[in-house]
């Protein structure tokens, strides 16, 4: 089965003219797909947030690709994200760009250990 796509959230800019009801962007974390994995299209740079809502620790792997700078092993492999019962540091963030991270289809590939690993992609 195909990986589940996470759609990046677009945050309003500092000079955007908007109505009073839409002056702030609401961004929600989505449960990851621990069976099929997740992908995020890297049309622009994104800020990826990973939140672990379980009491115990969880892991995440993000697949990298060879880049023009000679790096061939850029993957973030089986990194532990603390659970809510472990510490208050249960959300981590990282910036990703196409170079070194996007596969041939232009996607960032993410694998998590459980659906309690929640993802949020924000365009930057």
Biopython code that builds the backbone (N, CA, C, O; Angstrom):
import numpy as np
from Bio.PDB.StructureBuilder import StructureBuilder

atoms = [
    (1, "UNK", "N", (0.833, -1.177, 0.000)),
    (1, "UNK", "CA", (0.000, 0.000, 0.000)),
    (1, "UNK", "C", (0.882, 1.246, 0.000)),
    (1, "UNK", "O", (1.996, 1.228, 0.524)),
    (2, "UNK", "N", (0.380, 2.315, -0.586)),
    (2, "UNK", "CA", (1.151, 3.556, -0.692)),
    (2, "UNK", "C", (1.259, 4.256, 0.657)),
    (2, "UNK", "O", (0.394, 4.133, 1.524)),
    (3, "UNK", "N", (2.349, 4.990, 0.797)),
    (3, "UNK", "CA", (2.550, 5.781, 2.017)),
    (3, "UNK", "C", (1.474, 6.854, 2.128)),
    (3, "UNK", "O", (0.945, 7.323, 1.120)),
    (4, "UNK", "N", (1.157, 7.234, 3.351)),
    (4, "UNK", "CA", (0.157, 8.266, 3.601)),
    (4, "UNK", "C", (0.801, 9.644, 3.465)),
    (4, "UNK", "O", (1.836, 9.923, 4.070)),
    (5, "UNK", "N", (0.176, 10.489, 2.669)),
    (5, "UNK", "CA", (0.720, 11.820, 2.402)),
    (5, "UNK", "C", (0.308, 12.809, 3.491)),
    (5, "UNK", "O", (-0.860, 12.884, 3.872)),
    (6, "UNK", "N", (1.283, 13.561, 3.980)),
    (6, "UNK", "CA", (1.051, 14.657, 4.919)),
    (6, "UNK", "C", (1.121, 15.956, 4.107)),
    (6, "UNK", "O", (2.133, 16.228, 3.461)),
    (7, "UNK", "N", (0.069, 16.744, 4.136)),
    (7, "UNK", "CA", (0.047, 18.004, 3.395)),
    (7, "UNK", "C", (0.633, 19.112, 4.257)),
    (7, "UNK", "O", (0.169, 19.346, 5.373)),
    (8, "UNK", "N", (1.661, 19.799, 3.737)),
    (8, "UNK", "CA", (2.247, 20.887, 4.517)),
    (8, "UNK", "C", (1.255, 22.020, 4.758)),
    (8, "UNK", "O", (0.426, 22.330, 3.901)),
    (9, "UNK", "N", (1.352, 22.627, 5.929)),
    (9, "UNK", "CA", (0.535, 23.777, 6.294)),
    (9, "UNK", "C", (1.232, 25.049, 5.839)),
    (9, "UNK", "O", (2.436, 25.206, 6.040)),
    (10, "UNK", "N", (0.484, 25.950, 5.230)),
    (10, "UNK", "CA", (1.019, 27.248, 4.843)),
    (10, "UNK", "C", (0.662, 28.247, 5.938)),
    (10, "UNK", "O", (-0.509, 28.418, 6.278)),
    (11, "UNK", "N", (1.675, 28.897, 6.482)),
    (11, "UNK", "CA", (1.469, 29.874, 7.546)),
    (11, "UNK", "C", (1.404, 31.262, 6.915)),
    (11, "UNK", "O", (2.185, 31.580, 6.018)),
    (12, "UNK", "N", (0.465, 32.088, 7.391)),
    (12, "UNK", "CA", (0.327, 33.443, 6.866)),
    (12, "UNK", "C", (1.609, 34.243, 7.069)),
    (12, "UNK", "O", (2.295, 34.095, 8.080)),
    (13, "UNK", "N", (1.918, 35.086, 6.102)),
    (13, "UNK", "CA", (3.097, 35.936, 6.188)),
    (13, "UNK", "C", (2.850, 37.154, 7.058)),
    (13, "UNK", "O", (1.710, 37.453, 7.416)),
    (14, "UNK", "N", (3.906, 37.846, 7.391)),
    (14, "UNK", "CA", (3.799, 38.991, 8.303)),
    (14, "UNK", "C", (3.081, 40.177, 7.679)),
    (14, "UNK", "O", (2.581, 41.036, 8.406)),
    (15, "UNK", "N", (3.016, 40.250, 6.363)),
    (15, "UNK", "CA", (2.378, 41.386, 5.699)),
    (15, "UNK", "C", (1.108, 40.982, 4.962)),
    (15, "UNK", "O", (0.694, 41.655, 4.018)),
    (16, "UNK", "N", (0.489, 39.883, 5.388)),
    (16, "UNK", "CA", (-0.735, 39.412, 4.762)),
    (16, "UNK", "C", (-1.921, 40.211, 5.279)),
    (16, "UNK", "O", (-2.048, 40.444, 6.481)),
    (17, "UNK", "N", (-2.783, 40.627, 4.370)),
    (17, "UNK", "CA", (-4.012, 41.324, 4.756)),
    (17, "UNK", "C", (-5.106, 40.282, 4.884)),
    (17, "UNK", "O", (-5.475, 39.634, 3.904)),
    (18, "UNK", "N", (-5.613, 40.125, 6.069)),
    (18, "UNK", "CA", (-6.616, 39.091, 6.316)),
    (18, "UNK", "C", (-7.707, 39.619, 7.228)),
    (18, "UNK", "O", (-7.566, 40.663, 7.865)),
    (19, "UNK", "N", (-8.801, 38.869, 7.271)),
    (19, "UNK", "CA", (-9.892, 39.248, 8.161)),
    (19, "UNK", "C", (-9.513, 38.906, 9.597)),
    (19, "UNK", "O", (-8.572, 38.149, 9.833)),
    (20, "UNK", "N", (-10.233, 39.455, 10.536)),
    (20, "UNK", "CA", (-9.952, 39.206, 11.956)),
    (20, "UNK", "C", (-10.050, 37.725, 12.299)),
    (20, "UNK", "O", (-9.363, 37.259, 13.207)),
    (21, "UNK", "N", (-10.887, 36.982, 11.592)),
    (21, "UNK", "CA", (-11.086, 35.564, 11.893)),
    (21, "UNK", "C", (-9.921, 34.692, 11.426)),
    (21, "UNK", "O", (-9.777, 33.562, 11.893)),
    (22, "UNK", "N", (-9.086, 35.198, 10.510)),
    (22, "UNK", "CA", (-8.010, 34.370, 9.950)),
    (22, "UNK", "C", (-6.637, 34.993, 10.140)),
    (22, "UNK", "O", (-5.764, 34.822, 9.290)),
    (23, "UNK", "N", (-6.429, 35.706, 11.229)),
    (23, "UNK", "CA", (-5.149, 36.371, 11.453)),
    (23, "UNK", "C", (-4.052, 35.420, 11.910)),
    (23, "UNK", "O", (-2.871, 35.751, 11.807)),
    (24, "UNK", "N", (-4.416, 34.251, 12.409)),
    (24, "UNK", "CA", (-3.441, 33.256, 12.835)),
    (24, "UNK", "C", (-3.727, 31.939, 12.119)),
    (24, "UNK", "O", (-4.874, 31.634, 11.793)),
    (25, "UNK", "N", (-2.678, 31.168, 11.880)),
    (25, "UNK", "CA", (-2.822, 29.878, 11.224)),
    (25, "UNK", "C", (-2.981, 28.788, 12.277)),
    (25, "UNK", "O", (-2.196, 28.713, 13.222)),
    (26, "UNK", "N", (-3.975, 27.961, 12.118)),
    (26, "UNK", "CA", (-4.165, 26.808, 13.001)),
    (26, "UNK", "C", (-3.514, 25.606, 12.336)),
    (26, "UNK", "O", (-3.840, 25.264, 11.199)),
    (27, "UNK", "N", (-2.605, 24.973, 13.038)),
    (27, "UNK", "CA", (-1.898, 23.814, 12.491)),
    (27, "UNK", "C", (-2.048, 22.644, 13.456)),
    (27, "UNK", "O", (-1.734, 22.757, 14.641)),
    (28, "UNK", "N", (-2.525, 21.533, 12.941)),
    (28, "UNK", "CA", (-2.739, 20.344, 13.767)),
    (28, "UNK", "C", (-1.773, 19.235, 13.373)),
    (28, "UNK", "O", (-1.519, 19.011, 12.190)),
    (29, "UNK", "N", (-1.239, 18.546, 14.374)),
    (29, "UNK", "CA", (-0.449, 17.353, 14.122)),
    (29, "UNK", "C", (-1.378, 16.251, 13.636)),
    (29, "UNK", "O", (-2.529, 16.172, 14.064)),
    (30, "UNK", "N", (-0.879, 15.396, 12.736)),
    (30, "UNK", "CA", (-1.642, 14.250, 12.238)),
    (30, "UNK", "C", (-0.952, 12.969, 12.690)),
    (30, "UNK", "O", (0.276, 12.893, 12.720)),
    (31, "UNK", "N", (-1.746, 11.970, 13.039)),
    (31, "UNK", "CA", (-1.171, 10.671, 13.426)),
    (31, "UNK", "C", (-0.397, 10.095, 12.255)),
    (31, "UNK", "O", (-0.863, 10.128, 11.117)),
    (32, "UNK", "N", (0.781, 9.571, 12.535)),
    (32, "UNK", "CA", (1.576, 8.965, 11.469)),
    (32, "UNK", "C", (1.010, 7.602, 11.100)),
    (32, "UNK", "O", (0.230, 7.009, 11.845)),
    (33, "UNK", "N", (1.419, 7.122, 9.937)),
    (33, "UNK", "CA", (1.027, 5.796, 9.463)),
    (33, "UNK", "C", (2.209, 4.861, 9.712)),
    (33, "UNK", "O", (3.140, 4.799, 8.910)),
    (34, "UNK", "N", (2.165, 4.142, 10.819)),
    (34, "UNK", "CA", (3.291, 3.279, 11.205)),
    (34, "UNK", "C", (3.376, 2.026, 10.337)),
    (34, "UNK", "O", (4.404, 1.348, 10.345)),
    (35, "UNK", "N", (2.335, 1.710, 9.601)),
    (35, "UNK", "CA", (2.334, 0.526, 8.731)),
    (35, "UNK", "C", (2.896, 0.834, 7.349)),
    (35, "UNK", "O", (3.768, 0.116, 6.857)),
    (36, "UNK", "N", (2.403, 1.898, 6.720)),
    (36, "UNK", "CA", (2.778, 2.211, 5.338)),
    (36, "UNK", "C", (3.772, 3.358, 5.212)),
    (36, "UNK", "O", (4.288, 3.608, 4.122)),
    (37, "UNK", "N", (4.046, 4.057, 6.305)),
    (37, "UNK", "CA", (4.942, 5.199, 6.259)),
    (37, "UNK", "C", (4.219, 6.451, 5.809)),
    (37, "UNK", "O", (3.037, 6.410, 5.467)),
    (38, "UNK", "N", (4.938, 7.566, 5.811)),
    (38, "UNK", "CA", (4.392, 8.852, 5.396)),
    (38, "UNK", "C", (5.338, 9.518, 4.410)),
    (38, "UNK", "O", (6.540, 9.251, 4.406)),
    (39, "UNK", "N", (4.782, 10.385, 3.577)),
    (39, "UNK", "CA", (5.577, 11.219, 2.683)),
    (39, "UNK", "C", (5.064, 12.650, 2.764)),
    (39, "UNK", "O", (3.886, 12.899, 3.023)),
    (40, "UNK", "N", (5.989, 13.585, 2.533)),
    (40, "UNK", "CA", (5.656, 15.004, 2.445)),
    (40, "UNK", "C", (6.311, 15.507, 1.168)),
    (40, "UNK", "O", (7.510, 15.306, 0.973)),
    (41, "UNK", "N", (5.546, 16.160, 0.292)),
    (41, "UNK", "CA", (6.116, 16.734, -0.922)),
    (41, "UNK", "C", (6.980, 17.928, -0.550)),
    (41, "UNK", "O", (6.559, 18.819, 0.188)),
    (42, "UNK", "N", (8.210, 17.923, -1.082)),
    (42, "UNK", "CA", (9.141, 19.014, -0.787)),
    (42, "UNK", "C", (9.177, 20.006, -1.947)),
    (42, "UNK", "O", (10.207, 20.159, -2.604)),
    (43, "UNK", "N", (8.039, 20.688, -2.203)),
    (43, "UNK", "CA", (8.009, 21.757, -3.201)),
    (43, "UNK", "C", (8.782, 22.963, -2.699)),
    (43, "UNK", "O", (9.402, 23.684, -3.480)),
    (44, "UNK", "N", (8.741, 23.178, -1.396)),
    (44, "UNK", "CA", (9.484, 24.243, -0.725)),
    (44, "UNK", "C", (10.142, 23.619, 0.499)),
    (44, "UNK", "O", (9.892, 22.455, 0.813)),
    (45, "UNK", "N", (10.974, 24.379, 1.185)),
    (45, "UNK", "CA", (11.518, 23.895, 2.453)),
    (45, "UNK", "C", (10.370, 23.730, 3.436)),
    (45, "UNK", "O", (9.386, 24.469, 3.394)),
    (46, "UNK", "N", (10.508, 22.755, 4.316)),
    (46, "UNK", "CA", (9.496, 22.566, 5.355)),
    (46, "UNK", "C", (10.168, 22.475, 6.720)),
    (46, "UNK", "O", (11.341, 22.120, 6.838)),
    (47, "UNK", "N", (9.401, 22.802, 7.728)),
    (47, "UNK", "CA", (9.766, 22.553, 9.114)),
    (47, "UNK", "C", (8.906, 21.376, 9.535)),
    (47, "UNK", "O", (7.679, 21.471, 9.523)),
    (48, "UNK", "N", (9.533, 20.266, 9.909)),
    (48, "UNK", "CA", (8.804, 19.064, 10.291)),
    (48, "UNK", "C", (8.824, 18.915, 11.802)),
    (48, "UNK", "O", (9.888, 18.875, 12.419)),
    (49, "UNK", "N", (7.641, 18.834, 12.389)),
    (49, "UNK", "CA", (7.504, 18.589, 13.812)),
    (49, "UNK", "C", (7.083, 17.154, 14.037)),
    (49, "UNK", "O", (6.209, 16.643, 13.337)),
    (50, "UNK", "N", (7.695, 16.501, 15.005)),
    (50, "UNK", "CA", (7.343, 15.132, 15.380)),
    (50, "UNK", "C", (7.001, 15.151, 16.854)),
    (50, "UNK", "O", (7.837, 15.505, 17.685)),
    (51, "UNK", "N", (5.778, 14.772, 17.185)),
    (51, "UNK", "CA", (5.298, 14.770, 18.555)),
    (51, "UNK", "C", (4.926, 13.354, 18.949)),
    (51, "UNK", "O", (4.221, 12.669, 18.209)),
    (52, "UNK", "N", (5.391, 12.909, 20.103)),
    (52, "UNK", "CA", (5.071, 11.575, 20.612)),
    (52, "UNK", "C", (4.020, 11.724, 21.706)),
    (52, "UNK", "O", (4.309, 12.235, 22.788)),
    (53, "UNK", "N", (2.796, 11.275, 21.420)),
    (53, "UNK", "CA", (1.716, 11.417, 22.402)),
    (53, "UNK", "C", (1.577, 10.201, 23.312)),
    (53, "UNK", "O", (0.691, 10.175, 24.166)),
    (54, "UNK", "N", (2.429, 9.199, 23.150)),
    (54, "UNK", "CA", (2.388, 8.011, 24.008)),
    (54, "UNK", "C", (3.197, 8.241, 25.277)),
    (54, "UNK", "O", (4.033, 9.143, 25.334)),
    (55, "UNK", "N", (2.948, 7.431, 26.285)),
    (55, "UNK", "CA", (3.711, 7.531, 27.535)),
    (55, "UNK", "C", (5.141, 7.050, 27.333)),
    (55, "UNK", "O", (6.068, 7.586, 27.941)),
    (56, "UNK", "N", (5.329, 6.041, 26.482)),
    (56, "UNK", "CA", (6.661, 5.484, 26.237)),
    (56, "UNK", "C", (7.327, 6.114, 25.026)),
    (56, "UNK", "O", (6.680, 6.795, 24.230)),
    (57, "UNK", "N", (8.627, 5.879, 24.894)),
    (57, "UNK", "CA", (9.397, 6.425, 23.783)),
    (57, "UNK", "C", (8.944, 5.826, 22.455)),
    (57, "UNK", "O", (8.425, 4.711, 22.409)),
    (58, "UNK", "N", (9.147, 6.582, 21.379)),
    (58, "UNK", "CA", (8.883, 6.129, 20.016)),
    (58, "UNK", "C", (10.077, 6.469, 19.146)),
    (58, "UNK", "O", (10.959, 7.220, 19.562)),
    (59, "UNK", "N", (10.111, 5.920, 17.939)),
    (59, "UNK", "CA", (11.231, 6.206, 17.047)),
    (59, "UNK", "C", (10.739, 6.702, 15.694)),
    (59, "UNK", "O", (9.602, 6.465, 15.286)),
    (60, "UNK", "N", (11.647, 7.404, 15.016)),
    (60, "UNK", "CA", (11.367, 7.917, 13.673)),
    (60, "UNK", "C", (12.611, 7.751, 12.819)),
    (60, "UNK", "O", (13.734, 7.929, 13.290)),
    (61, "UNK", "N", (12.392, 7.407, 11.549)),
    (61, "UNK", "CA", (13.467, 7.334, 10.561)),
    (61, "UNK", "C", (13.056, 8.184, 9.376)),
    (61, "UNK", "O", (11.926, 8.084, 8.897)),
    (62, "UNK", "N", (13.975, 9.029, 8.897)),
    (62, "UNK", "CA", (13.720, 9.873, 7.740)),
    (62, "UNK", "C", (14.802, 9.565, 6.717)),
    (62, "UNK", "O", (15.995, 9.695, 6.994)),
    (63, "UNK", "N", (14.369, 9.155, 5.532)),
    (63, "UNK", "CA", (15.291, 8.687, 4.508)),
    (63, "UNK", "C", (15.900, 9.859, 3.751)),
    (63, "UNK", "O", (15.188, 10.738, 3.265)),
    (64, "UNK", "N", (17.221, 9.860, 3.657)),
    (64, "UNK", "CA", (17.932, 10.875, 2.886)),
    (64, "UNK", "C", (18.359, 10.299, 1.546)),
    (64, "UNK", "O", (18.242, 9.096, 1.313)),
    (65, "UNK", "N", (18.851, 11.153, 0.675)),
    (65, "UNK", "CA", (19.355, 10.741, -0.637)),
    (65, "UNK", "C", (20.723, 11.369, -0.852)),
    (65, "UNK", "O", (21.086, 12.328, -0.171)),
    (66, "UNK", "N", (21.477, 10.832, -1.794)),
    (66, "UNK", "CA", (22.769, 11.403, -2.138)),
    (66, "UNK", "C", (22.566, 12.831, -2.628)),
    (66, "UNK", "O", (21.646, 13.098, -3.402)),
    (67, "UNK", "N", (23.412, 13.738, -2.185)),
    (67, "UNK", "CA", (23.273, 15.129, -2.604)),
    (67, "UNK", "C", (24.490, 15.580, -3.412)),
    (67, "UNK", "O", (25.475, 14.845, -3.481)),
    (68, "UNK", "N", (24.452, 16.754, -4.020)),
    (68, "UNK", "CA", (25.562, 17.202, -4.862)),
    (68, "UNK", "C", (26.829, 17.560, -4.088)),
    (68, "UNK", "O", (27.845, 17.897, -4.696)),
    (69, "UNK", "N", (26.785, 17.493, -2.767)),
    (69, "UNK", "CA", (27.943, 17.823, -1.943)),
    (69, "UNK", "C", (28.740, 16.586, -1.551)),
    (69, "UNK", "O", (29.703, 16.679, -0.790)),
    (70, "UNK", "N", (28.335, 15.418, -2.076)),
    (70, "UNK", "CA", (29.071, 14.190, -1.824)),
    (70, "UNK", "C", (28.581, 13.381, -0.641)),
    (70, "UNK", "O", (29.123, 12.311, -0.366)),
    (71, "UNK", "N", (27.577, 13.861, 0.062)),
    (71, "UNK", "CA", (27.034, 13.091, 1.181)),
    (71, "UNK", "C", (26.166, 11.967, 0.632)),
    (71, "UNK", "O", (25.297, 12.200, -0.209)),
    (72, "UNK", "N", (26.401, 10.752, 1.105)),
    (72, "UNK", "CA", (25.644, 9.602, 0.616)),
    (72, "UNK", "C", (24.817, 8.939, 1.707)),
    (72, "UNK", "O", (23.972, 8.096, 1.407)),
    (73, "UNK", "N", (25.039, 9.295, 2.946)),
    (73, "UNK", "CA", (24.303, 8.677, 4.048)),
    (73, "UNK", "C", (23.729, 9.775, 4.930)),
    (73, "UNK", "O", (24.212, 10.020, 6.035)),
    (74, "UNK", "N", (22.687, 10.434, 4.423)),
    (74, "UNK", "CA", (22.115, 11.563, 5.149)),
    (74, "UNK", "C", (20.903, 11.166, 5.981)),
    (74, "UNK", "O", (20.268, 12.027, 6.590)),
    (75, "UNK", "N", (20.573, 9.885, 6.018)),
    (75, "UNK", "CA", (19.358, 9.449, 6.722)),
    (75, "UNK", "C", (19.426, 9.743, 8.217)),
    (75, "UNK", "O", (20.487, 9.691, 8.839)),
    (76, "UNK", "N", (18.274, 10.048, 8.758)),
    (76, "UNK", "CA", (18.098, 10.137, 10.205)),
    (76, "UNK", "C", (17.491, 8.797, 10.589)),
    (76, "UNK", "O", (16.331, 8.527, 10.277)),
    (77, "UNK", "N", (18.270, 7.955, 11.265)),
    (77, "UNK", "CA", (17.883, 6.557, 11.445)),
    (77, "UNK", "C", (17.493, 6.237, 12.881)),
    (77, "UNK", "O", (18.292, 6.400, 13.804)),
    (78, "UNK", "N", (16.267, 5.783, 13.060)),
    (78, "UNK", "CA", (15.736, 5.281, 14.319)),
    (78, "UNK", "C", (16.078, 6.192, 15.502)),
    (78, "UNK", "O", (16.651, 5.748, 16.497)),
    (79, "UNK", "N", (15.720, 7.458, 15.377)),
    (79, "UNK", "CA", (15.942, 8.432, 16.443)),
    (79, "UNK", "C", (14.791, 8.328, 17.442)),
    (79, "UNK", "O", (13.624, 8.279, 17.054)),
    (80, "UNK", "N", (15.126, 8.296, 18.711)),
    (80, "UNK", "CA", (14.118, 8.189, 19.764)),
    (80, "UNK", "C", (13.528, 9.557, 20.087)),
    (80, "UNK", "O", (14.251, 10.538, 20.261)),
    (81, "UNK", "N", (12.195, 9.601, 20.162)),
    (81, "UNK", "CA", (11.482, 10.792, 20.615)),
    (81, "UNK", "C", (10.835, 10.410, 21.938)),
    (81, "UNK", "O", (10.036, 9.476, 22.001)),
    (82, "UNK", "N", (11.182, 11.136, 22.994)),
    (82, "UNK", "CA", (10.688, 10.820, 24.334)),
    (82, "UNK", "C", (9.163, 10.786, 24.373)),
    (82, "UNK", "O", (8.490, 11.554, 23.686)),
    (83, "UNK", "N", (8.641, 9.892, 25.178)),
    (83, "UNK", "CA", (7.206, 9.833, 25.407)),
    (83, "UNK", "C", (6.783, 10.825, 26.465)),
    (83, "UNK", "O", (7.628, 11.383, 27.165)),
    (84, "UNK", "N", (5.492, 11.054, 26.594)),
    (84, "UNK", "CA", (4.974, 12.025, 27.556)),
    (84, "UNK", "C", (5.284, 11.622, 28.990)),
    (84, "UNK", "O", (5.394, 12.481, 29.865)),
    (85, "UNK", "N", (5.426, 10.327, 29.239)),
    (85, "UNK", "CA", (5.740, 9.859, 30.581)),
    (85, "UNK", "C", (7.218, 9.912, 30.898)),
    (85, "UNK", "O", (7.617, 9.733, 32.049)),
    (86, "UNK", "N", (8.050, 10.161, 29.867)),
    (86, "UNK", "CA", (9.501, 10.163, 30.034)),
    (86, "UNK", "C", (10.028, 11.548, 30.404)),
    (86, "UNK", "O", (10.832, 11.687, 31.326)),
    (87, "UNK", "N", (9.578, 12.558, 29.688)),
    (87, "UNK", "CA", (10.058, 13.927, 29.929)),
    (87, "UNK", "C", (9.113, 14.902, 29.249)),
    (87, "UNK", "O", (8.118, 14.501, 28.644)),
    (88, "UNK", "N", (9.430, 16.173, 29.352)),
    (88, "UNK", "CA", (8.615, 17.183, 28.686)),
    (88, "UNK", "C", (9.090, 17.439, 27.259)),
    (88, "UNK", "O", (8.497, 18.254, 26.554)),
    (89, "UNK", "N", (10.150, 16.758, 26.820)),
    (89, "UNK", "CA", (10.714, 16.963, 25.485)),
    (89, "UNK", "C", (10.147, 15.956, 24.501)),
    (89, "UNK", "O", (10.898, 15.190, 23.897)),
    (90, "UNK", "N", (8.825, 15.946, 24.331)),
    (90, "UNK", "CA", (8.234, 14.945, 23.472)),
    (90, "UNK", "C", (7.876, 15.476, 22.089)),
    (90, "UNK", "O", (7.151, 14.812, 21.349)),
    (91, "UNK", "N", (8.372, 16.665, 21.723)),
    (91, "UNK", "CA", (8.217, 17.198, 20.376)),
    (91, "UNK", "C", (9.586, 17.660, 19.890)),
    (91, "UNK", "O", (10.300, 18.381, 20.586)),
    (92, "UNK", "N", (9.939, 17.224, 18.667)),
    (92, "UNK", "CA", (11.210, 17.627, 18.068)),
    (92, "UNK", "C", (10.927, 18.240, 16.699)),
    (92, "UNK", "O", (9.895, 17.957, 16.090)),
    (93, "UNK", "N", (11.842, 19.079, 16.218)),
    (93, "UNK", "CA", (11.669, 19.805, 14.967)),
    (93, "UNK", "C", (12.936, 19.727, 14.135)),
    (93, "UNK", "O", (14.037, 19.633, 14.678)),
    (94, "UNK", "N", (12.780, 19.767, 12.793)),
    (94, "UNK", "CA", (13.928, 19.828, 11.884)),
    (94, "UNK", "C", (13.481, 20.434, 10.569)),
    (94, "UNK", "O", (12.371, 20.184, 10.100)),
    (95, "UNK", "N", (14.363, 21.237, 9.976)),
    (95, "UNK", "CA", (14.115, 21.826, 8.657)),
    (95, "UNK", "C", (14.599, 20.855, 7.581)),
    (95, "UNK", "O", (15.657, 20.242, 7.721)),
    (96, "UNK", "N", (13.811, 20.718, 6.497)),
    (96, "UNK", "CA", (14.186, 19.857, 5.372)),
    (96, "UNK", "C", (14.025, 20.624, 4.070)),
    (96, "UNK", "O", (13.085, 21.403, 3.911)),
    (97, "UNK", "N", (14.950, 20.400, 3.135)),
    (97, "UNK", "CA", (14.869, 20.974, 1.793)),
    (97, "UNK", "C", (14.979, 19.839, 0.785)),
    (97, "UNK", "O", (15.265, 18.700, 1.154)),
    (98, "UNK", "N", (14.754, 20.148, -0.476)),
    (98, "UNK", "CA", (14.801, 19.117, -1.525)),
    (98, "UNK", "C", (16.188, 18.469, -1.611)),
    (98, "UNK", "O", (16.303, 17.248, -1.719)),
    (99, "UNK", "N", (17.233, 19.294, -1.563)),
    (99, "UNK", "CA", (18.591, 18.782, -1.723)),
    (99, "UNK", "C", (18.945, 17.878, -0.546)),
    (99, "UNK", "O", (18.925, 18.314, 0.605)),
    (100, "UNK", "N", (19.263, 16.645, -0.832)),
    (100, "UNK", "CA", (19.667, 15.696, 0.194)),
    (100, "UNK", "C", (18.532, 14.954, 0.870)),
    (100, "UNK", "O", (18.769, 14.039, 1.659)),
    (101, "UNK", "N", (17.281, 15.346, 0.563)),
    (101, "UNK", "CA", (16.150, 14.708, 1.250)),
    (101, "UNK", "C", (15.050, 14.222, 0.328)),
    (101, "UNK", "O", (14.431, 13.196, 0.612)),
    (102, "UNK", "N", (14.781, 14.926, -0.774)),
    (102, "UNK", "CA", (13.681, 14.535, -1.664)),
    (102, "UNK", "C", (14.083, 13.342, -2.529)),
    (102, "UNK", "O", (15.167, 13.329, -3.114)),
    (103, "UNK", "N", (13.204, 12.341, -2.608)),
    (103, "UNK", "CA", (13.451, 11.202, -3.492)),
    (103, "UNK", "C", (13.143, 11.625, -4.935)),
    (103, "UNK", "O", (12.871, 12.798, -5.187)),
    (104, "UNK", "N", (13.184, 10.684, -5.878)),
    (104, "UNK", "CA", (12.968, 10.998, -7.291)),
    (104, "UNK", "C", (11.588, 11.619, -7.546)),
    (104, "UNK", "O", (11.423, 12.374, -8.504)),
    (105, "UNK", "N", (10.610, 11.314, -6.710)),
    (105, "UNK", "CA", (9.264, 11.869, -6.855)),
    (105, "UNK", "C", (9.120, 13.229, -6.171)),
    (105, "UNK", "O", (8.065, 13.857, -6.261)),
    (106, "UNK", "N", (10.172, 13.688, -5.488)),
    (106, "UNK", "CA", (10.121, 14.970, -4.792)),
    (106, "UNK", "C", (9.585, 14.883, -3.381)),
    (106, "UNK", "O", (9.191, 15.894, -2.800)),
    (107, "UNK", "N", (9.566, 13.669, -2.816)),
    (107, "UNK", "CA", (8.984, 13.459, -1.491)),
    (107, "UNK", "C", (10.037, 13.188, -0.422)),
    (107, "UNK", "O", (11.089, 12.609, -0.690)),
    (108, "UNK", "N", (9.724, 13.623, 0.797)),
    (108, "UNK", "CA", (10.467, 13.254, 1.996)),
    (108, "UNK", "C", (9.789, 12.018, 2.563)),
    (108, "UNK", "O", (8.576, 12.022, 2.770)),
    (109, "UNK", "N", (10.552, 10.957, 2.817)),
    (109, "UNK", "CA", (10.002, 9.682, 3.290)),
    (109, "UNK", "C", (10.245, 9.502, 4.779)),
    (109, "UNK", "O", (11.370, 9.645, 5.258)),
    (110, "UNK", "N", (9.161, 9.182, 5.518)),
    (110, "UNK", "CA", (9.189, 9.119, 6.975)),
    (110, "UNK", "C", (8.627, 7.782, 7.440)),
    (110, "UNK", "O", (7.579, 7.346, 6.965)),
    (111, "UNK", "N", (9.321, 7.135, 8.367)),
    (111, "UNK", "CA", (8.850, 5.894, 8.972)),
    (111, "UNK", "C", (8.827, 6.086, 10.478)),
    (111, "UNK", "O", (9.793, 6.581, 11.059)),
    (112, "UNK", "N", (7.720, 5.694, 11.118)),
    (112, "UNK", "CA", (7.599, 5.826, 12.569)),
    (112, "UNK", "C", (7.303, 4.474, 13.199)),
    (112, "UNK", "O", (6.892, 3.532, 12.523)),
    (113, "UNK", "N", (7.516, 4.398, 14.494)),
    (113, "UNK", "CA", (7.304, 3.139, 15.219)),
    (113, "UNK", "C", (5.858, 2.932, 15.649)),
    (113, "UNK", "O", (5.470, 1.808, 15.966)),
    (114, "UNK", "N", (5.051, 3.991, 15.666)),
    (114, "UNK", "CA", (3.672, 3.868, 16.149)),
    (114, "UNK", "C", (2.840, 5.047, 15.674)),
    (114, "UNK", "O", (3.383, 6.098, 15.331)),
    (115, "UNK", "N", (1.524, 4.876, 15.653)),
    (115, "UNK", "CA", (0.631, 5.964, 15.246)),
    (115, "UNK", "C", (0.583, 7.086, 16.278)),
    (115, "UNK", "O", (0.009, 8.143, 16.017)),
    (116, "UNK", "N", (1.174, 6.869, 17.434)),
    (116, "UNK", "CA", (1.252, 7.924, 18.450)),
    (116, "UNK", "C", (2.371, 8.915, 18.147)),
    (116, "UNK", "O", (2.540, 9.906, 18.858)),
    (117, "UNK", "N", (3.131, 8.647, 17.093)),
    (117, "UNK", "CA", (4.129, 9.600, 16.599)),
    (117, "UNK", "C", (3.385, 10.497, 15.618)),
    (117, "UNK", "O", (3.050, 10.065, 14.515)),
    (118, "UNK", "N", (3.125, 11.734, 16.007)),
    (118, "UNK", "CA", (2.307, 12.656, 15.229)),
    (118, "UNK", "C", (3.188, 13.619, 14.446)),
    (118, "UNK", "O", (4.232, 14.053, 14.933)),
    (119, "UNK", "N", (2.760, 13.952, 13.222)),
    (119, "UNK", "CA", (3.572, 14.745, 12.321)),
    (119, "UNK", "C", (2.879, 16.048, 11.953)),
    (119, "UNK", "O", (1.655, 16.106, 11.836)),
    (120, "UNK", "N", (3.686, 17.096, 11.772)),
    (120, "UNK", "CA", (3.201, 18.389, 11.290)),
    (120, "UNK", "C", (4.270, 18.977, 10.387)),
    (120, "UNK", "O", (5.403, 19.189, 10.819)),
    (121, "UNK", "N", (3.918, 19.242, 9.130)),
    (121, "UNK", "CA", (4.831, 19.870, 8.180)),
    (121, "UNK", "C", (4.362, 21.298, 7.929)),
    (121, "UNK", "O", (3.190, 21.528, 7.630)),
    (122, "UNK", "N", (5.278, 22.258, 8.052)),
    (122, "UNK", "CA", (4.963, 23.659, 7.849)),
    (122, "UNK", "C", (5.875, 24.187, 6.742)),
    (122, "UNK", "O", (7.097, 24.059, 6.827)),
    (123, "UNK", "N", (5.284, 24.778, 5.707)),
    (123, "UNK", "CA", (6.089, 25.377, 4.636)),
    (123, "UNK", "C", (6.832, 26.598, 5.177)),
    (123, "UNK", "O", (6.265, 27.427, 5.889)),
    (124, "UNK", "N", (8.115, 26.686, 4.820)),
    (124, "UNK", "CA", (8.894, 27.866, 5.231)),
    (124, "UNK", "C", (9.629, 28.434, 4.033)),
    (124, "UNK", "O", (10.342, 29.430, 4.161)),
]
sb = StructureBuilder()
sb.init_structure("model")
sb.init_model(0)
sb.init_chain("A")
sb.init_seg("    ")
for serial, (resi, resn, name, xyz) in enumerate(atoms, 1):
    if name == "N":
        sb.init_residue(resn, " ", resi, " ")
    sb.init_atom(name, np.array(xyz, "f"), 0.0, 1.0, " ", f" {name:<3s}", serial, name[0])
structure = sb.get_structure()
